[in-house]
Amino acid sequence: MEPLIEKIVDGLLDRLSDLRTLDLVSEYAMALPTEIISFMLGKPEEHRHLLRQYSLNILGALDPVVSQKALDAGNTSVSDFGEMLEDIIDHRRKKTVASSDGEILMSLIVGEVEGRKLTTQELIQNCIFLLNAGHETTISLVANSMHMLFQAPDQLNRLIAHPELIDTAIEESLRSQSPLQIGNRVTTADIELGGKKLPAGTYLHLSIAGANRDPKEFPEPDRTDIARKPNRHVAFAMGHHVCLGATLARMEGQIAIGKLVRRFPKIVSASAAVSMGLARFGGFNSMPVSIY
């Protein structure tokens, strides 16, 4: 998918080249995963503007403490998005080849294991999962990376001077401003954690953000170092729970940020960014910037 991502990013940067001020979230960070997820799901262009709100509503309903209003909005978005996906799936079943290079929906439709194919409801839920896993988190990866660099202008200048540091710069962003701040696990046996005995079946909220700033693992954890090595963050979890989209996310972040600072090396924050205000997911609703 690398050529597709580069093509999308180049097109987005071309559109921004005539601007002097813009919202980095809505006009850049959000546009990239919207295009990619739309390609993956074979989603018609006229429906793409709906993806961000679906994603925000669904993810907002996954916070540790949720209001009834947020829960209702999440459930409504699942229902509305599901109806739209069912129409797309019905349409795609009538074809035999993918409509774009990055589409995986057709693979999900025709693929089978031991003679069994996914049902329509399973296809819908897998597509909703792909939106949640790869849309908002990618928006946040791009926006959070630039927020990190704006807060450490010496590191932004360092990246501009040494573009080969983009790989470790993205890893430092994932560590210091992980798009996913909280993870969930259930104990499968009686354990002792932090001096507390926890019986099997205990439901846990785990602080990914806290682990990624553990001073025992990361010297000067609050300092941004785009060349930090080693950098064994857990932004993508690990083991059996490792994020299946980690490779794609890293590629998107490296291409989006690398090309952005090369095209606009004088990019600066224009005013304070507005946080999403969620506990589980860390990101921004807006980030005004100036480019020259």
HELIX and SHEET records of a PDB file:
HELIX    1   1 GLU A    2  LEU A   16  1                                  15    
HELIX    2   2 LEU A   24  LEU A   24  1                                   1    
HELIX    3   3 VAL A   25  ALA A   29  3                                   5    
HELIX    4   4 ALA A   31  LEU A   41  1                                  11    
HELIX    5   5 GLU A   45  LEU A   50  5                                   6    
HELIX    6   6 LEU A   51  GLY A   60  1                                  10    
HELIX    7   7 GLN A   68  ARG A   92  1                                  25    
HELIX    8   8 LEU A  105  VAL A  110  1                                   6    
HELIX    9   9 THR A  120  GLY A  134  1                                  15    
HELIX   10  10 GLU A  136  GLN A  151  1                                  16    
HELIX   11  11 PRO A  153  ALA A  161  1                                   9    
HELIX   12  12 PRO A  163  LEU A  165  5                                   3    
HELIX   13  13 ILE A  166  SER A  176  1                                  11    
HELIX   14  14 ILE A  208  ALA A  211  1                                   4    
HELIX   15  15 GLY A  239  HIS A  241  5                                   3    
HELIX   16  16 ALA A  246  ARG A  263  1                                  18    
SHEET    1   A 3 THR A  21  ASP A  23  0                                        
SHEET    2   A 3 PRO A 288  SER A 290 -1                                        
SHEET    3   A 3 VAL A 268  SER A 269 -1                                        
SHEET    1   B 2 GLU A 112  VAL A 113  0                                        
SHEET    2   B 2 ARG A 116  LYS A 117 -1                                        
SHEET    1   C 2 ILE A 182  VAL A 186  0                                        
SHEET    2   C 2 TYR A 203  SER A 207 -1                                        
SHEET    1   D 2 ILE A 191  LEU A 193  0                                        
SHEET    2   D 2 LYS A 196  LEU A 198 -1                                        
SHEET    1   E 2 VAL A 274  SER A 275  0                                        
SHEET    2   E 2 PHE A 284  SER A 286 -1                                        
END                                                                             
